Amino acid sequence: MSFVEARAQDLAPVTVACERQGHGEPLVLIHGLGHHRQAWRQVVPLLADDGQTITIDLPGFGHSPDLDPAVPRNLSTATAWLEAVFTALGVDTPHVVGHSLGGLIAFRLGQAGLARSVTALAPAGFWTETERRYAYAVPTAARQGVRFLPEATIDRLAGTAAGRTALIGTLYGRFESCDPKAAAAALRALRDSAAFTATLRAGRERGLFNGDIPDVPVSIAWGTNDHFLPPRQAARVKLMIPAARLVPLSGCGHVPMNDAPDLVARVILQATSTPADHPRPSAPTRGKTSTEGSPAGGRAVRSDAACRRQPWSGSRTPTTG
């Protein structure tokens, strides 16, 4: 792990913890609310041979200090300081993968021309008011509960299927197979998230995402057993981003990186690959608003033969075998 400090124009410096693995074309992975970069720990080893992976802790989560009080906590500002973080890391227009809150951020990075491709896993922000309230209540209740548990009790509960069901059953589709150490670490990350409350407050803003992402390849993957952000929300995303590829993740809950890391890795690799007989596209132009589409852009070559059509319009689901 290392820290990088970046400063966008007219903003106070932002410091984020990050971890890099592999070499080649960069892929940035962004976690969700109350989580940390270790959310990707089972997926990263499956991607490292195909390029460089960069996992980050958003400010106020994981090991990253919270934002300076003078830095506005909104998506437009996050896009600005993330561009500065990319520059500080020495990466230009990386592929971006985001989960939940991270998926919403990835969309905004794509709109700003800061991502070569966008892959969003159950992106937040496409809810009705009732759905938003539920999505806020679940992690808030979990965090309140964990805050009063002794360290040993967290480990003990995370070590049993019944304990994991009680603590994280709403978020995971296959909680019984969740690694106890990973479950305990995720609970501690939720408990210790300095930016948790302020991030929820900022998320009450209406119109968190508007418009399209016409010049960037977009893939949207959603667990079919996601009870936290129901997969019906994917249809709302598709209305805004008509060219997006929808991928239902069979049997997965809200955190598919835990439920099926192999499946998530295949979705990412397909989304970031370029067929051998197609030239690699140039990076999207920042701030461009053209409606012309562009081909998927470029990590290792992957065959599309491992995919099969699903009833979900425009979707492809990698086989689990």
N, C-alpha and C positions, 0 to 999 in steps of 0.2 A: 504494500500500500504506500502511496505517496500523496502529497498535497500539492495542489496547483492554485495559485492566486491569479485572478483575472480581473480586469477592470474595463467595463464598457463605458462609453462616452457619457459623461455627466452622472455617473453612478459611483457609489463607494465600492471598494474592492470586494470581491466575492471569493471565498476559499472553499474548494471542494476536495474531498478525499476521492482517490481514484485508484484503479488497478488495471494494468495493461498486461495482456498475454498475447503471444503469437507475433507474427510479422506480416506485413503486406497491407492490403487495403483496410482502412479502419472501419470498425463497427462499434458504435456507442450504444450501450444498453442503459436504460433509465427505469428505475424502480417506481413502485406506486406509493401511495400515502401510508405513512407509518412503517415503511419497510426500509431496506438498506441494499447496498450493492450485492450482498451475499444472496439476494433473492435469485440471482442468476448462476449460482455456484455449480449446479448440476448441468446447466446448459453450456456454459463457457468452454469446458473441455471438449465438447462436441463441435465447437466452432473454430477453435484455435488453429487447427491445421489449414483452415481455408482463408485466413487473414488475421488481422490484429483486432482483438476485442478490448474495449475500454469500458469498464463498469464504473459508475460514479455514485457517490452518495449526494443526493440533493441537499442544499443548505438546510440545516436543522434536523437532518436525519442521519442515521449511521454515525460515522466519525466526522462529518462535516459540521463546522460551526454554523450557527444560524445567520441569516442575513443581517447586515447592519440595519438598525431601525430606520435609517434614511432611505433604504432601498425599497421601493414599492413592491408589494407582494401581489403581482398579477402576471398573467401569461405573456403580455407584451414585454414587460421588463425581464421576465425569465428568458425569453427568446434572445434579448439583447445580451444578458450576461453569459448565456450559454454560448453564443457566438464568440464572446471574448474567451471563454474557457476552451473552446475548440482551437482558437488561435494560440493560446498559451500551451496547449498540448501538441501543437504542430500538425493538426489535422485540418484538412480543408474539405468541406462538404462530405462528411462521412455518411455511411448508411446509419440510420437511427432506428432502434427498436425500443419501444416503451410499453410498460404494463400499467393499466389503470390510469392513474394520474400521469404516469410517464408516457402512456399512449397519447393522451390529450396534448402533452407538451411536444411529443414527436410530430403530431399533426401541425402544430403551430410552427415548428422548425421547418417542416416541409413547405408550408405556405410562404415562409420567408426566404425560401431558396437555400436553406442551410443544410439540407439533407439530400443525399443522392437517391435514397429510397427510404420509405417509411413502412415499418411493420408495427402495428398496434395490437396488443393483446388486451381484449376487454377494455377499451378506452373509456375513461370517465367523461362525464359532462353531457351525455346524450339522454338524460333522464327526464321524466316528468317530475313535478314538484313532490309528489308522493314517493316516487322512487328515490329522489334525492334525500328526502328525510330518512328513509330506511337505510340508504347507503351511509348516511352520517351516523345513525344510531348504532349500527352494528359495531364498527370499530371503536366508537366512543365508549360503549359499554364494555367491550373487551379490554380496552386500555384502563378503564377505571378499575375493573376487576383485577387485572394483573398488577396494578400499582400497589395493591395491598397484600400481595402474596410474598412470603419470604422466598429467597433465592432457591432454597432446597425444595420448596413446594412446587415452584415452576418446573424444575427438573423432574420431579416425581410425576407431576401431572402430564408433562410432555412425553414421559416415558411409557405411558399406557395408551391403548387405543381409546379407552373410555375418557381419559383426561384430554386427549387431543380432540375428541368429538365435542366435549364441553367447551373447550377453549377456541378452537379454530374450525369446527365442523361446518360453519356457514360459508367459509371461504374456500375450503378445499373439497374437491370432488372425491379424492381418494385419501382421506385423512388417515385411514388405518395404516397406509404404507408410508406415511410421512416420517422422515428420519427424526428421531426424538431430539437430537442435538440441534438440528435445523429448526424444528418447531420451537424449542426453548429460545434459540437465538432470535427468531422472528418475534416472539412475544416480548423479549427484552428490548428489541429495536422499537417496537410499538410503544412500550412503556416509556422509553427514554427519548422519544421524538420531541425535541424542543419546539419544532415548527408545526406540530400536529394541529393545535387549536387555531392558530393563525391561518394555516392552509385551508382548513375547513371554512373559516370565515370568508376567505377570499373566493372559495368555490361557490358561494351563494350568488355570485354575480350571474346575471342572465347573459345568454349569448356567448358562452365560453368558446364556442367554435362556430364560425359562419363562413359560408362560401365553399370553395372547392380547392383541390390541390392538383391543378390540371397538368403540370409539367413534371411531376414526380411520381414514380410507381408506388402505389399504396397497397398494402395487404392488411387485412383486418381478420384476426383470429379470435374466436370466442368459444369458451367452454360450453358444451351443451347442457351441463349441470351447474352452470353458474347461477346461484341463487342470490348473489350479492348485487351484481349488475346483470339482470336477465338478458339472455341472448337476443330477445326481441328488439333490444336497443340497436342491434347491428343494422336492422332495416333503416333506422333513422340516419345512421352514418352513411349508408349506401345512397340515400336520397341526396345527401350533400356532396358525396364523392362518388359519382356514378361509375367511374372507371375502376374503382377499388375492387380488389379480389377478396372475396369473403371465404373464410376457411373455418368451418365448424370443427371444434376439437372434441371428438366423441368421448363422453364420460368425464370430461375435465370440469373442475369448478372454476372459481375466480382466479386461482393461482396455478395456471397450467404448467408453469416451470417446475412446480413440485409434483404435480399429478402425472405428467408425461413429458419429461425433459427431452427424450429422443424425438417425440413428435414436434415439440416446439422448435427444436434445432433444425429439423427438416423444413418446417415452415419458413424459418429465417433464411436458411441456405437457398431455398428456392426463390424467395423474394429478393435476394441480393445477388442472384446469379445472372450471367449473360450467356446465351447459347454460343457455341464456338463459331457458328457461321454468321453471327451478327457482330458488327463492329461495336466496340464499347462506346457508349454515348458520352458526350461531354457533360460536365456538371451543370445542373440547372442554373439559370441566371437568377441572381438574387433580386427579389422584388418584381419578377416577371409575372405578368397576368395573362399571358396568352392561353387560349383554350386548346392549343395543339398538344396531343399526348406525346409521351416519349417512352422508349423501350426501357425495360428494367435494366438497372445499371449495376454493375460489375464486380462480383467476387469470383469464386471458383465456378467452373462450368458444372452444371447439374442437369441431369436428364429429367424431363417431365413425365417419363414413363411410370414413375412411382406414384402418380396421382390418379385418382378416379373421380368421375363426375358424381356430384351429389344433387339432390333435389333443390337445395338452396341455390337460387339463381346466381350465376357468376362465381360459384364457389368451387374450390378444389380441396380435397382432404388427402394429405399424404397417408399412405397405408401405414399401419402400425406394425407390420411384419418386418 
